Amino acid sequence: EPEPARTIARVSSYAAAERAKLCSLLEQVGPEHPTLCAGWDTYDLAAHLVLRERRPDAAPGILIKPWARRTKAVQRDLRDKHSFAELIGLVRNGPPRWSPMSLPGFDAAANTIEFFVHHEDVRRAAPGWAPRELDPALQDLLWNRLRRGGRLFFRHAEVGLQLHRPDTGATVEIRGGEPSVVLAGVPAELLMYAYGRRDHANVTVTGDPEAVKRLKSAPPGQ
């Protein structure tokens, strides 16, 4: 069932807000700041974001392993050919009209989580970080994405799994079966955990000790 236009507009506004905040933070911290993306500094992250929106010939390698070598080469090339400030400008301006990512509705569908997670990748790589106070509607949006995509996010976790958000008391079963685990936290923290940022997510993991161990050692689904 299609989302109402009002909802799509609100989701798109969250994507635009996270994009703008990330660009401002990149400018503030500079090109050599660490991120939570293994092996990447902020210069690498900026090149990744530009590649994703402006190099559809190379973007599939972000998710498809046989194409990953080309993706890495193009990302290095973008970094070599553009200053950090130029890359930030390209990210801030968004995809060009010819890019598939400029299609109506794509920003809402693909960029809210992308820019939220990468914004946090920069924030949380610095010592003394603390969770942001987020709009409750954004938390609800992230929760809905977790409910819908949870089996994909946790597809390598071979245990029963429930997600619980203490702020509302809601619980959703992601995977059935025993032994099982309950992963609890506000949606933003659960999302960071789901995306593999486990050491930088404020969550609690409870359940069968062996199942907890298996969940923590499972590769992330993203």
Secondary structure as GFF3:
##gff-version 3
##sequence-region A 1 222
A	DSSP	alpha_helix	5	29	.	.	.	ID=ss1
A	DSSP	alpha_helix	42	54	.	.	.	ID=ss2
A	DSSP	three_ten_helix	59	62	.	.	.	ID=ss3
A	DSSP	three_ten_helix	65	67	.	.	.	ID=ss4
A	DSSP	alpha_helix	68	81	.	.	.	ID=ss5
A	DSSP	alpha_helix	84	93	.	.	.	ID=ss6
A	DSSP	three_ten_helix	100	102	.	.	.	ID=ss7
A	DSSP	alpha_helix	106	106	.	.	.	ID=ss8
A	DSSP	pi_helix	107	111	.	.	.	ID=ss9
A	DSSP	alpha_helix	112	123	.	.	.	ID=ss10
A	DSSP	alpha_helix	136	153	.	.	.	ID=ss11
A	DSSP	beta_strand	160	165	.	.	.	ID=ss12
A	DSSP	beta_strand	170	175	.	.	.	ID=ss13
A	DSSP	beta_strand	180	184	.	.	.	ID=ss14
A	DSSP	alpha_helix	187	194	.	.	.	ID=ss15
A	DSSP	three_ten_helix	198	200	.	.	.	ID=ss16
A	DSSP	beta_strand	204	207	.	.	.	ID=ss17
A	DSSP	alpha_helix	209	217	.	.	.	ID=ss18
###
